[in-house]
Amino acid sequence: MEPLIANVLVFIFGMMLGSFLNVVIYRTPRNESIAFPSSHCTSCDTKLKWYHNIPIFSWLSLGGRCAFCKKSISKQYPIVEILTAFLWLGLFYKLGAVWYFPFVAASFTALLALTVIDIKYYAVPDSINFFALLMAVIQPDILKLEWSNPLVSAIFAAGGLWLLAKIIAVLMKKEAMGGADVIVAGTMAALLGFPGFFLALFLSAILAIIPSLFAKDTMVPFVPFLALATLIVYLFDTQTSTLLHWIMYG
Ligand SMILES: [Zn+2]
């Protein structure tokens, strides 16, 4: 158990990063720079003061409205800030203060951005997708030429899925999977290794069934389920591998 102060700092950092993530989520699909200009209201374009930029608290104190034009600010802003904060706290609780914690957390944060963008815009920007993969391979066994090497895992998972998609495309005469899904698969395998990767794929398929029962005919984005399943298997690796063993051997 890490000291309380470390947990609080990680939580606050996650909240601040979540605030930046909202900017990334808004600007990346619009091909705008994520660095310039500084935060402004998306309705009236007024530049925000520093005290309008405090994660969660600003949104609450302003009653979810812009301080200048009073237009309502999407609930997405505080929700993403809270989710990022708990994501960092959960991963810190799991990993502790190891050197690769920020890289793993950054990879999952990028997956969270992809999740929100996929839900809002049905898009998976390459820049964020490749960033998630890059962060995921920076782990302890990266220099060992073994199956536990995250880069080797990523190449096998992405390559295998790409090959499978090509075979299905030839057989069914239509594209089954996008290139973006293949990159996400690489990130998943780098984070989870094997057989965790397969377990997460299986779990994401089960999770994806739930909304498709309610929303027939509409397109259901798949990246959110891949990301959620990856996080569940990563945080609960012992429990999920026990479950897998039970499924396979009874
Ligand atoms: Zn405004």
Boltz pocket constraint, residues with backbone or C-beta under 6 A from the ligand:
constraints:
  - pocket:
      binder: B
      contacts: [[A, 41], [A, 42], [A, 43], [A, 44], [A, 45], [A, 46], [A, 66], [A, 67], [A, 68], [A, 69], [A, 70], [A, 71]]
      max_distance: 6.0
